């Protein structure tokens, strides 16, 4: 049994700040984290943090397998939202051009290609503010059924959805619904003004209550502080149920977006976020997501050691670049990291 420092009380946090040795306890599932507790974990010496997170990961997963997920933009650009990081916003003068919803057959062809390359989850993203009932949503439901028919996990990110739409997605066989919180509640308004934090939480609630796995994480590099990063992880971990998947993204600054001049995230910052997420949400799949192309092989493997056990696999993430398939396969082979088998 792997043990970890006990940060469960304010007294323990103060002892940690004074450099005192903390009592050890078994890793537990909690939903009552404070920001100070999260910072006490996040701000440990990096190697101590990674060691602790690796122990928690081995306790709950017992292996070093990584889930390979593929992501396809099924409806690109023209989004009415003003998310400061997103090149698909119609409000930002980027090179991304609006495209209509893809045909079902074309999406399923991409899904087969991803499956044959080793991906076990196929994620479909549409640049919508919210789902509208009608022919387009019916086509998405058909895509979900088709992906599941290929023996893959099916995930979509479509913007906001209501309870009825979540139920229809569940009936179609949807495995997971992605709806990121992006950042802390306090920093959120500095990044997005067209959708509230509560609206994001409402969609997550609708997904969870429909019995669909929640995929929810955030983005590093939006001009946030470490307290904001702790606030994001605290919010995720204090949900009634931990997300089944927690994507940890690093901002890919795109010309034409309001955040085009933000500084890149250091690899050690990404490692800290991954490790802290693993400790706080022991059973979740922690996904190393956007921005991975800027990491060298050693940094990616350190993230795996810190508890990341899922990556986006494929040479494009919606509209941004991702490492080549061959490079990922070679990295995993050299490190002895195996691909996780389908869970469907």
Secondary structure, DSSP 8 states (H G I E B T S, - for coil): --EEE---SHHHHHHHHTT----EEE----S---HHHHHHHHTS-HHHHHHHHHHHHHHHT-S--BEEEEEEEEE-S-B----TT-TTBTTS--S--------HHHHHHHHHHHHHTT--EEEEEE--SB--TTHHHHHHHHHHHHHHHTT-EEEEE-SB--HHHHHHHHHHT--EEE---BS-TTTGGGT-SSS-HHHHHHHHHHHHHTT-EEE--EEE-SS--HHHHHHHHHHHHTSSS--SEEEEEE----TTSTTTT-----HHHHHHHHHHHHHHSTTSEEEE-TTGGGS-HHHHHHHHHTT--EEE-SSEETTEE---HHHHHHHHHHHT--B-----
